[in-house]
C-alpha cells in the first residue's frame, strides 16, 4: 500500500462543490488502497482579502499578527474538507500546524521549516484516519503561528511527504501540469510529461507559477517525487523527479515588470555575500555592474523588490540600497535547459534581433539563459524563442 500526500490549491477548494470534488478524489485513491494525507490552501481569494485588511491597518509582512490573520483561511478549508470526507463515510481529522506539529524559525512571513514531528500523523494514519493539514502554516520557537511565504502550502505538502516517507507528493490546482511556457501567454505551449528537479527549480525561480520555488528546493534536497496535476481533469500531469534526464531546451519562464535596484558595496567578496543572502531568501537578481565603482544595478522582480530592500538594509552588508523604476518597462525570459555556451546565447539574441526585438541583456548560467527585453515585445519574443528552441514539438 503506497502513501500519497495530496495538496489542493485555492482554486481546487474555492467553493463547497469543489471541496466535495476534492473529497471524491481522495475517496478514489483510498478505494485503490492508497494511504492519503491531504494538505489544503485557503479558498481562492481569501488570503488576498485578509492581506488587504491588514494593509489597511498599516501592518505588513514580518509582524506576527500578520501571520495570525493570513493563515486563518487554511483552518476553514481543512475543517470543511474533513467534514466533506466524513459525509462520504471516511474517517478524517483536520490539523492546524501546531497539531502536527510543523516547527519553523521566527522569520514571520517567510519562515523556514526546521523540523516536522510525524508521530501524531502516523498514529492517525495507522488507525485509518485521513489527516487534513493546513498548508502555509508553521509554529515558531515561541509558539506563535508563522507562514511559509506565498504558495507555502506546496512547501507544507513536500515537507510532510518527506517526514512520513510518502511515496508521492501530488500538487493539485486548476492547471494540468507544467508547460513549456505559460499557455496564457503562448497558447501553443506544450505540457511537459516529466522534468528534473534542477530544471523545475529554475522554472519556479524565474516566473513559472505552478510550484513555489522553496517547495522544489526542499523536494530536491529530500528527494521527494512530485506530480503536478489538475483537480478538474485527469491526464497524467507532470512528474518532477531526480531521475529525469535534462534537455538542452526544456522551457521558458517569464518575469514580468522588472525593477532596478541600485546598491553600493565594499568589495567583490561583499557583493558575493549580498547575492548569497538574497538567494538564501529565494530572491533572484540579474546583475548589471557600474564599471569603475563599487556600485551595482540589480534587475529584480518588482514584486520582490521591497522584501529584498528590507533584507539588505537589515543585514548591514550594503551602505546604500534603493529601488528605481525604469522609464521603459522590461521583462525577462529565462530559457531553461543545459549545456549552454556563449554561442548559444548569441544565437538566441540573433533570433530575437532578426525579428526586430531589442535585447537589453543576455546572460548565461548553469541551467538557464536570461534575456531581458522591453515588455511591449514580450509576446513576440516568447513566440520566437519557443519556436527557435523547438519547444513546439
C-alpha positions as a LaTeX table, in Angstrom:
\begin{tabular}{lrrr}
\hline
Residue & $x$ (\AA) & $y$ (\AA) & $z$ (\AA) \\
\hline
Unk1 & 0.00 & 0.00 & 0.00 \\
Unk2 & 1.53 & 3.29 & $-1.10$ \\
Unk3 & 1.24 & 6.57 & 0.81 \\
Unk4 & 0.34 & 9.71 & $-1.16$ \\
Unk5 & 0.28 & 13.29 & 0.08 \\
Unk6 & $-2.28$ & 15.30 & $-1.89$ \\
Unk7 & $-2.13$ & 19.09 & $-1.78$ \\
Unk8 & $-5.09$ & 21.10 & $-3.08$ \\
Unk9 & $-4.62$ & 24.75 & $-4.06$ \\
Unk10 & $-7.04$ & 27.62 & $-3.62$ \\
Unk11 & $-8.89$ & 27.17 & $-6.92$ \\
Unk12 & $-9.41$ & 23.47 & $-6.16$ \\
Unk13 & $-11.20$ & 24.33 & $-2.89$ \\
Unk14 & $-12.77$ & 27.65 & $-3.94$ \\
Unk15 & $-16.38$ & 26.55 & $-3.33$ \\
Unk16 & $-18.24$ & 23.87 & $-1.38$ \\
Unk17 & $-18.86$ & 21.99 & $-4.63$ \\
Unk18 & $-15.15$ & 21.96 & $-5.38$ \\
Unk19 & $-14.37$ & 20.82 & $-1.84$ \\
Unk20 & $-16.80$ & 17.93 & $-2.39$ \\
Unk21 & $-14.95$ & 17.16 & $-5.63$ \\
Unk22 & $-11.65$ & 17.05 & $-3.70$ \\
Unk23 & $-13.24$ & 14.66 & $-1.20$ \\
Unk24 & $-14.17$ & 12.39 & $-4.11$ \\
Unk25 & $-10.59$ & 12.49 & $-5.45$ \\
Unk26 & $-9.35$ & 11.37 & $-2.03$ \\
Unk27 & $-12.05$ & 8.70 & $-1.81$ \\
Unk28 & $-10.97$ & 7.36 & $-5.21$ \\
Unk29 & $-7.37$ & 6.99 & $-4.02$ \\
Unk30 & $-8.50$ & 5.27 & $-0.84$ \\
Unk31 & $-10.55$ & 2.88 & $-2.98$ \\
Unk32 & $-7.34$ & 1.97 & $-4.79$ \\
Unk33 & $-5.81$ & 1.03 & $-1.42$ \\
Unk34 & $-3.58$ & 4.07 & $-1.14$ \\
Unk35 & $-2.99$ & 5.81 & 2.18 \\
Unk36 & $-3.77$ & 9.52 & 1.81 \\
Unk37 & $-2.73$ & 12.65 & 3.67 \\
Unk38 & $-4.33$ & 15.90 & 2.46 \\
Unk39 & $-2.84$ & 19.40 & 2.60 \\
Unk40 & $-5.03$ & 22.38 & 1.76 \\
Unk41 & $-4.70$ & 26.04 & 0.87 \\
Unk42 & $-7.22$ & 28.73 & 1.74 \\
Unk43 & $-10.19$ & 29.05 & $-0.60$ \\
Unk44 & $-9.31$ & 31.17 & $-3.66$ \\
Unk45 & $-9.22$ & 34.90 & $-2.88$ \\
Unk46 & $-9.43$ & 34.53 & 0.89 \\
Unk47 & $-5.77$ & 35.17 & 1.68 \\
Unk48 & $-5.67$ & 38.23 & $-0.58$ \\
Unk49 & $-8.72$ & 39.61 & 1.22 \\
Unk50 & $-7.01$ & 39.16 & 4.59 \\
Unk51 & $-3.82$ & 40.82 & 3.29 \\
Unk52 & $-5.89$ & 43.84 & 2.23 \\
Unk53 & $-7.45$ & 44.03 & 5.70 \\
Unk54 & $-4.01$ & 44.04 & 7.31 \\
Unk55 & $-2.52$ & 46.57 & 4.90 \\
Unk56 & $-5.39$ & 48.94 & 5.63 \\
Unk57 & $-4.38$ & 48.76 & 9.29 \\
Unk58 & $-0.77$ & 49.62 & 8.37 \\
Unk59 & 0.66 & 46.24 & 9.31 \\
Unk60 & 2.77 & 44.27 & 6.88 \\
Unk61 & 4.66 & 41.03 & 6.41 \\
Unk62 & 7.04 & 40.41 & 9.31 \\
Unk63 & 4.54 & 41.23 & 12.06 \\
Unk64 & 3.46 & 38.06 & 13.95 \\
Unk65 & $-0.14$ & 39.30 & 13.83 \\
Unk66 & 0.12 & 39.38 & 10.04 \\
Unk67 & 0.78 & 35.64 & 10.08 \\
Unk68 & $-2.04$ & 35.06 & 12.55 \\
Unk69 & $-4.55$ & 36.68 & 10.21 \\
Unk70 & $-3.40$ & 35.50 & 6.78 \\
Unk71 & $-3.01$ & 31.86 & 7.89 \\
Unk72 & $-6.59$ & 31.59 & 9.13 \\
Unk73 & $-8.09$ & 30.76 & 5.73 \\
Unk74 & $-6.43$ & 27.33 & 5.75 \\
Unk75 & $-8.15$ & 26.48 & 9.04 \\
Unk76 & $-11.55$ & 26.93 & 7.41 \\
Unk77 & $-10.65$ & 24.82 & 4.39 \\
Unk78 & $-9.20$ & 21.95 & 6.43 \\
Unk79 & $-12.32$ & 21.78 & 8.58 \\
Unk80 & $-14.66$ & 21.89 & 5.58 \\
Unk81 & $-12.77$ & 19.15 & 3.73 \\
Unk82 & $-12.71$ & 16.94 & 6.84 \\
Unk83 & $-16.49$ & 17.34 & 7.07 \\
Unk84 & $-16.94$ & 16.53 & 3.36 \\
Unk85 & $-14.87$ & 13.37 & 3.80 \\
Unk86 & $-16.92$ & 12.31 & 6.82 \\
Unk87 & $-20.06$ & 12.78 & 4.74 \\
Unk88 & $-18.62$ & 10.11 & 2.40 \\
Unk89 & $-18.11$ & 7.76 & 5.32 \\
Unk90 & $-14.36$ & 8.45 & 5.51 \\
Unk91 & $-12.76$ & 9.00 & 8.90 \\
Unk92 & $-10.92$ & 12.34 & 8.68 \\
Unk93 & $-9.35$ & 14.85 & 11.04 \\
Unk94 & $-8.27$ & 18.46 & 10.49 \\
Unk95 & $-4.84$ & 19.59 & 11.63 \\
Unk96 & $-3.51$ & 23.07 & 12.30 \\
Unk97 & 0.28 & 23.41 & 12.04 \\
Unk98 & 0.80 & 23.24 & 15.80 \\
Unk99 & $-1.15$ & 20.00 & 15.97 \\
Unk100 & 1.16 & 18.21 & 13.53 \\
Unk101 & 3.49 & 19.92 & 14.68 \\
Unk102 & 5.46 & 21.80 & 11.98 \\
Unk103 & 8.31 & 23.67 & 13.68 \\
Unk104 & 9.81 & 26.74 & 11.97 \\
Unk105 & 12.12 & 29.62 & 12.82 \\
Unk106 & 10.87 & 33.06 & 13.89 \\
Unk107 & 11.02 & 34.60 & 10.42 \\
Unk108 & 7.37 & 35.68 & 10.16 \\
Unk109 & 6.07 & 35.84 & 6.61 \\
Unk110 & 8.96 & 33.76 & 5.20 \\
Unk111 & 9.51 & 31.13 & 7.88 \\
Unk112 & 11.89 & 28.22 & 7.31 \\
Unk113 & 10.79 & 24.74 & 8.36 \\
Unk114 & 13.17 & 23.32 & 10.96 \\
Unk115 & 11.52 & 20.02 & 11.83 \\
Unk116 & 8.27 & 18.07 & 11.49 \\
Unk117 & 7.36 & 15.51 & 14.14 \\
Unk118 & 5.39 & 12.81 & 12.28 \\
Unk119 & 4.24 & 10.82 & 15.33 \\
Unk120 & 0.71 & 12.26 & 15.52 \\
Unk121 & 0.14 & 11.85 & 11.79 \\
Unk122 & 1.50 & 8.31 & 11.72 \\
Unk123 & $-0.72$ & 7.35 & 14.66 \\
Unk124 & $-3.86$ & 8.59 & 12.90 \\
Unk125 & $-2.85$ & 7.06 & 9.57 \\
Unk126 & $-2.38$ & 3.66 & 11.22 \\
Unk127 & $-5.92$ & 3.97 & 12.58 \\
Unk128 & $-7.37$ & 4.60 & 9.12 \\
Unk129 & $-7.83$ & 8.36 & 9.63 \\
Unk130 & $-7.17$ & 10.80 & 6.76 \\
Unk131 & $-5.28$ & 13.82 & 8.16 \\
Unk132 & $-6.32$ & 17.12 & 6.53 \\
Unk133 & $-3.50$ & 19.56 & 7.21 \\
Unk134 & $-3.47$ & 23.34 & 6.96 \\
Unk135 & $-0.86$ & 24.35 & 4.42 \\
Unk136 & 1.19 & 27.56 & 4.60 \\
Unk137 & 1.45 & 27.42 & 8.41 \\
Unk138 & 4.14 & 26.65 & 10.95 \\
Unk139 & 4.77 & 27.27 & 14.63 \\
Unk140 & 7.72 & 29.33 & 15.91 \\
Unk141 & 10.00 & 28.53 & 18.88 \\
Unk142 & 7.89 & 30.94 & 20.98 \\
Unk143 & 4.67 & 29.15 & 19.94 \\
Unk144 & 3.42 & 31.78 & 17.50 \\
Unk145 & 1.87 & 30.96 & 14.14 \\
Unk146 & 4.25 & 31.53 & 11.22 \\
Unk147 & 3.68 & 31.47 & 7.48 \\
Unk148 & 5.90 & 29.99 & 4.78 \\
Unk149 & 5.60 & 32.64 & 2.07 \\
Unk150 & 3.04 & 32.85 & $-0.72$ \\
Unk151 & 2.47 & 29.44 & $-2.22$ \\
Unk152 & 3.68 & 27.93 & 1.05 \\
Unk153 & 1.12 & 25.12 & 1.01 \\
Unk154 & 3.28 & 23.47 & $-1.68$ \\
Unk155 & 6.17 & 23.52 & 0.79 \\
Unk156 & 3.97 & 22.08 & 3.54 \\
Unk157 & 2.99 & 19.17 & 1.30 \\
Unk158 & 6.57 & 18.40 & 0.26 \\
Unk159 & 7.84 & 18.65 & 3.84 \\
Unk160 & 5.06 & 16.38 & 5.14 \\
Unk161 & 5.85 & 13.90 & 2.36 \\
Unk162 & 9.47 & 13.78 & 3.49 \\
Unk163 & 8.58 & 13.49 & 7.17 \\
Unk164 & 6.29 & 10.49 & 6.70 \\
Unk165 & 8.30 & 8.92 & 3.83 \\
Unk166 & 5.40 & 9.18 & 1.40 \\
Unk167 & 5.77 & 7.52 & $-1.98$ \\
Unk168 & 4.48 & 10.54 & $-3.90$ \\
Unk169 & 3.51 & 14.17 & $-3.35$ \\
Unk170 & 0.71 & 15.33 & $-5.64$ \\
Unk171 & 0.07 & 19.06 & $-6.15$ \\
Unk172 & $-3.44$ & 19.75 & $-7.46$ \\
Unk173 & $-4.58$ & 23.06 & $-8.93$ \\
Unk174 & $-6.53$ & 24.32 & $-11.95$ \\
Unk175 & $-3.65$ & 23.52 & $-14.35$ \\
Unk176 & $-3.00$ & 20.01 & $-15.60$ \\
Unk177 & 0.79 & 20.06 & $-15.41$ \\
Unk178 & 3.94 & 22.03 & $-16.15$ \\
Unk179 & 4.04 & 23.66 & $-19.60$ \\
Unk180 & 6.94 & 24.77 & $-21.79$ \\
Unk181 & 5.75 & 28.34 & $-21.11$ \\
Unk182 & 2.66 & 29.91 & $-19.60$ \\
Unk183 & $-0.12$ & 28.90 & $-22.04$ \\
Unk184 & $-1.96$ & 32.12 & $-21.19$ \\
Unk185 & 0.89 & 33.96 & $-22.90$ \\
Unk186 & 1.50 & 31.45 & $-25.70$ \\
Unk187 & $-1.42$ & 29.11 & $-26.48$ \\
Unk188 & 0.85 & 26.72 & $-28.45$ \\
Unk189 & 2.75 & 25.81 & $-25.27$ \\
Unk190 & 3.16 & 22.07 & $-24.71$ \\
Unk191 & 2.59 & 20.14 & $-21.48$ \\
Unk192 & 5.80 & 18.56 & $-20.19$ \\
Unk193 & 5.36 & 14.94 & $-19.14$ \\
Unk194 & 8.40 & 14.87 & $-16.85$ \\
Unk195 & 11.05 & 17.34 & $-15.69$ \\
Unk196 & 14.14 & 17.19 & $-13.48$ \\
Unk197 & 14.44 & 18.95 & $-10.14$ \\
Unk198 & 17.14 & 21.29 & $-11.47$ \\
Unk199 & 15.02 & 22.37 & $-14.43$ \\
Unk200 & 11.88 & 22.80 & $-12.31$ \\
Unk201 & 13.77 & 24.83 & $-9.72$ \\
Unk202 & 14.96 & 27.22 & $-12.42$ \\
Unk203 & 11.45 & 27.50 & $-13.86$ \\
Unk204 & 9.90 & 28.16 & $-10.44$ \\
Unk205 & 12.64 & 30.65 & $-9.54$ \\
Unk206 & 12.16 & 32.75 & $-12.65$ \\
Unk207 & 8.44 & 33.12 & $-13.04$ \\
Unk208 & 6.67 & 29.77 & $-13.56$ \\
Unk209 & 3.79 & 29.83 & $-11.06$ \\
Unk210 & 2.97 & 26.13 & $-10.99$ \\
Unk211 & 5.07 & 25.42 & $-7.88$ \\
Unk212 & 6.54 & 27.53 & $-5.10$ \\
Unk213 & 10.32 & 27.78 & $-5.51$ \\
Unk214 & 11.04 & 26.78 & $-1.90$ \\
Unk215 & 8.99 & 23.60 & $-2.30$ \\
Unk216 & 11.03 & 22.48 & $-5.31$ \\
Unk217 & 14.27 & 23.22 & $-3.46$ \\
Unk218 & 13.06 & 21.18 & $-0.47$ \\
Unk219 & 11.92 & 18.30 & $-2.70$ \\
Unk220 & 15.29 & 18.23 & $-4.46$ \\
Unk221 & 17.19 & 18.14 & $-1.15$ \\
Unk222 & 14.92 & 15.47 & 0.36 \\
Unk223 & 14.32 & 13.53 & $-2.89$ \\
Unk224 & 10.52 & 13.85 & $-2.81$ \\
Unk225 & 8.92 & 12.92 & $-6.14$ \\
Unk226 & 6.17 & 15.37 & $-7.15$ \\
Unk227 & 3.28 & 15.07 & $-9.57$ \\
Unk228 & 1.61 & 18.29 & $-10.70$ \\
Unk229 & $-1.98$ & 17.64 & $-11.72$ \\
Unk230 & $-5.43$ & 19.19 & $-12.14$ \\
Unk231 & $-8.26$ & 18.59 & $-9.71$ \\
Unk232 & $-10.72$ & 19.00 & $-12.60$ \\
Unk233 & $-9.31$ & 16.71 & $-15.31$ \\
Unk234 & $-7.02$ & 13.69 & $-15.05$ \\
Unk235 & $-4.49$ & 13.47 & $-17.86$ \\
Unk236 & $-1.41$ & 12.27 & $-16.05$ \\
Unk237 & 0.03 & 15.65 & $-15.10$ \\
Unk238 & 3.79 & 16.24 & $-14.88$ \\
Unk239 & 6.27 & 14.19 & $-12.85$ \\
Unk240 & 9.19 & 16.02 & $-11.17$ \\
Unk241 & 11.98 & 13.72 & $-10.06$ \\
Unk242 & 15.75 & 13.37 & $-9.74$ \\
Unk243 & 15.73 & 10.52 & $-12.28$ \\
Unk244 & 14.59 & 12.65 & $-15.23$ \\
Unk245 & 17.35 & 13.39 & $-17.79$ \\
Unk246 & 17.82 & 17.08 & $-18.58$ \\
Unk247 & 17.22 & 18.52 & $-22.03$ \\
Unk248 & 19.16 & 21.16 & $-23.94$ \\
Unk249 & 15.99 & 23.28 & $-24.04$ \\
Unk250 & 13.21 & 22.42 & $-21.56$ \\
Unk251 & 11.05 & 25.54 & $-21.36$ \\
Unk252 & 10.70 & 29.28 & $-20.84$ \\
Unk253 & 9.98 & 31.11 & $-17.59$ \\
Unk254 & 8.79 & 34.73 & $-17.55$ \\
Unk255 & 9.44 & 37.51 & $-15.04$ \\
Unk256 & 7.16 & 40.47 & $-15.69$ \\
Unk257 & 7.80 & 44.13 & $-14.89$ \\
Unk258 & 11.37 & 44.26 & $-13.65$ \\
Unk259 & 12.56 & 46.92 & $-11.25$ \\
Unk260 & 16.06 & 48.29 & $-10.90$ \\
Unk261 & 17.82 & 48.26 & $-7.56$ \\
Unk262 & 20.97 & 50.29 & $-7.03$ \\
Unk263 & 23.29 & 49.16 & $-4.26$ \\
Unk264 & 26.79 & 50.02 & $-3.07$ \\
Unk265 & 29.21 & 47.53 & $-1.57$ \\
Unk266 & 32.69 & 47.39 & $-0.08$ \\
Unk267 & 34.38 & 44.68 & $-2.14$ \\
Unk268 & 33.70 & 41.89 & $-4.62$ \\
Unk269 & 33.53 & 39.40 & $-1.73$ \\
Unk270 & 30.99 & 41.66 & $-0.06$ \\
Unk271 & 28.92 & 41.64 & $-3.27$ \\
Unk272 & 29.04 & 37.84 & $-3.31$ \\
Unk273 & 27.71 & 37.82 & 0.28 \\
Unk274 & 24.86 & 40.12 & $-0.77$ \\
Unk275 & 23.89 & 37.89 & $-3.69$ \\
Unk276 & 24.12 & 34.78 & $-1.48$ \\
Unk277 & 21.88 & 36.38 & 1.15 \\
Unk278 & 19.23 & 37.22 & $-1.44$ \\
Unk279 & 19.44 & 33.73 & $-2.92$ \\
Unk280 & 19.05 & 32.21 & 0.56 \\
Unk281 & 15.77 & 34.13 & 0.79 \\
Unk282 & 14.73 & 32.89 & $-2.67$ \\
Unk283 & 15.21 & 36.27 & $-4.34$ \\
Unk284 & 16.97 & 36.08 & $-7.71$ \\
Unk285 & 18.55 & 39.09 & $-9.36$ \\
Unk286 & 20.16 & 39.90 & $-12.69$ \\
Unk287 & 23.38 & 41.84 & $-12.11$ \\
Unk288 & 24.40 & 44.88 & $-14.15$ \\
Unk289 & 27.67 & 46.44 & $-12.94$ \\
Unk290 & 28.50 & 50.13 & $-12.90$ \\
Unk291 & 32.06 & 49.83 & $-14.16$ \\
Unk292 & 34.80 & 51.57 & $-12.19$ \\
Unk293 & 32.92 & 51.85 & $-8.89$ \\
Unk294 & 31.69 & 49.71 & $-6.04$ \\
Unk295 & 28.12 & 50.09 & $-7.21$ \\
Unk296 & 25.85 & 47.60 & $-8.89$ \\
Unk297 & 22.44 & 47.70 & $-10.52$ \\
Unk298 & 20.22 & 44.68 & $-9.98$ \\
Unk299 & 17.28 & 43.88 & $-12.22$ \\
Unk300 & 14.71 & 42.26 & $-9.96$ \\
Unk301 & 11.12 & 41.06 & $-9.97$ \\
Unk302 & 9.16 & 44.15 & $-8.93$ \\
Unk303 & 7.01 & 42.08 & $-6.55$ \\
Unk304 & 10.10 & 41.05 & $-4.58$ \\
Unk305 & 11.91 & 44.39 & $-4.55$ \\
Unk306 & 10.56 & 45.70 & $-1.23$ \\
Unk307 & 11.38 & 42.44 & 0.55 \\
Unk308 & 14.88 & 42.49 & $-0.94$ \\
Unk309 & 15.43 & 46.07 & 0.25 \\
Unk310 & 14.39 & 45.18 & 3.79 \\
Unk311 & 16.69 & 42.15 & 3.84 \\
Unk312 & 19.66 & 44.18 & 2.60 \\
Unk313 & 19.08 & 47.09 & 4.99 \\
Unk314 & 18.68 & 44.74 & 7.97 \\
Unk315 & 21.84 & 42.82 & 7.01 \\
Unk316 & 24.19 & 45.80 & 7.10 \\
Unk317 & 26.03 & 44.41 & 4.07 \\
Unk318 & 25.35 & 47.42 & 1.89 \\
Unk319 & 25.51 & 51.07 & 2.95 \\
Unk320 & 23.12 & 52.08 & 0.18 \\
Unk321 & 20.19 & 50.32 & $-1.49$ \\
Unk322 & 17.41 & 51.93 & $-3.48$ \\
Unk323 & 14.65 & 50.70 & $-5.76$ \\
Unk324 & 14.19 & 52.55 & $-9.05$ \\
Unk325 & 11.55 & 52.19 & $-11.74$ \\
Unk326 & 12.92 & 52.24 & $-15.32$ \\
Unk327 & 11.23 & 54.69 & $-17.67$ \\
Unk328 & 10.64 & 51.79 & $-20.04$ \\
Unk329 & 9.08 & 48.53 & $-18.80$ \\
Unk330 & 11.28 & 45.45 & $-19.10$ \\
Unk331 & 10.53 & 41.73 & $-18.78$ \\
Unk332 & 12.84 & 38.73 & $-18.55$ \\
Unk333 & 12.61 & 35.44 & $-20.42$ \\
Unk334 & 14.62 & 32.63 & $-18.84$ \\
Unk335 & 15.44 & 29.85 & $-21.30$ \\
Unk336 & 15.69 & 26.72 & $-19.14$ \\
Unk337 & 17.91 & 23.80 & $-20.12$ \\
Unk338 & 21.53 & 22.65 & $-20.04$ \\
Unk339 & 24.83 & 22.65 & $-21.96$ \\
Unk340 & 24.65 & 26.39 & $-22.58$ \\
Unk341 & 27.52 & 28.44 & $-24.02$ \\
Unk342 & 28.30 & 31.91 & $-25.32$ \\
Unk343 & 27.45 & 30.74 & $-28.83$ \\
Unk344 & 24.00 & 29.55 & $-27.73$ \\
Unk345 & 23.38 & 32.89 & $-26.03$ \\
Unk346 & 24.44 & 34.71 & $-29.19$ \\
Unk347 & 22.18 & 32.59 & $-31.38$ \\
Unk348 & 19.19 & 33.31 & $-29.11$ \\
Unk349 & 19.94 & 37.04 & $-29.24$ \\
Unk350 & 20.29 & 36.94 & $-33.03$ \\
Unk351 & 16.98 & 35.10 & $-33.40$ \\
Unk352 & 15.26 & 37.86 & $-31.43$ \\
Unk353 & 17.05 & 40.71 & $-33.16$ \\
Unk354 & 16.18 & 39.23 & $-36.57$ \\
Unk355 & 12.55 & 39.79 & $-35.57$ \\
Unk356 & 13.27 & 43.42 & $-34.56$ \\
Unk357 & 13.13 & 42.59 & $-30.84$ \\
Unk358 & 15.51 & 44.69 & $-28.75$ \\
Unk359 & 17.73 & 42.61 & $-26.44$ \\
Unk360 & 18.71 & 44.66 & $-23.37$ \\
Unk361 & 20.96 & 41.91 & $-21.97$ \\
Unk362 & 21.65 & 38.18 & $-22.37$ \\
Unk363 & 23.34 & 36.27 & $-19.53$ \\
Unk364 & 24.42 & 32.63 & $-19.21$ \\
Unk365 & 24.06 & 30.45 & $-16.10$ \\
Unk366 & 24.37 & 26.72 & $-15.44$ \\
Unk367 & 20.79 & 25.80 & $-16.34$ \\
Unk368 & 19.36 & 28.94 & $-17.93$ \\
Unk369 & 19.97 & 31.89 & $-20.21$ \\
Unk370 & 18.29 & 35.13 & $-19.08$ \\
Unk371 & 17.18 & 37.53 & $-21.79$ \\
Unk372 & 15.86 & 40.97 & $-20.85$ \\
Unk373 & 13.63 & 42.70 & $-23.40$ \\
Unk374 & 11.08 & 45.55 & $-23.50$ \\
Unk375 & 7.78 & 44.35 & $-22.06$ \\
Unk376 & 5.82 & 45.52 & $-25.09$ \\
Unk377 & 7.76 & 42.96 & $-27.17$ \\
Unk378 & 7.31 & 40.07 & $-24.72$ \\
Unk379 & 4.67 & 38.04 & $-26.56$ \\
Unk380 & 6.55 & 38.18 & $-29.83$ \\
Unk381 & 9.80 & 37.24 & $-28.07$ \\
Unk382 & 8.13 & 34.22 & $-26.45$ \\
Unk383 & 6.94 & 33.05 & $-29.87$ \\
Unk384 & 10.40 & 33.45 & $-31.40$ \\
Unk385 & 12.26 & 31.65 & $-28.60$ \\
Unk386 & 9.66 & 28.88 & $-28.23$ \\
Unk387 & 9.98 & 28.10 & $-31.93$ \\
Unk388 & 13.76 & 28.52 & $-32.07$ \\
Unk389 & 14.22 & 26.11 & $-29.13$ \\
Unk390 & 11.80 & 23.68 & $-30.83$ \\
Unk391 & 9.59 & 23.55 & $-27.77$ \\
Unk392 & 6.52 & 23.34 & $-30.02$ \\
Unk393 & 7.44 & 19.76 & $-30.95$ \\
\hline
\end{tabular}
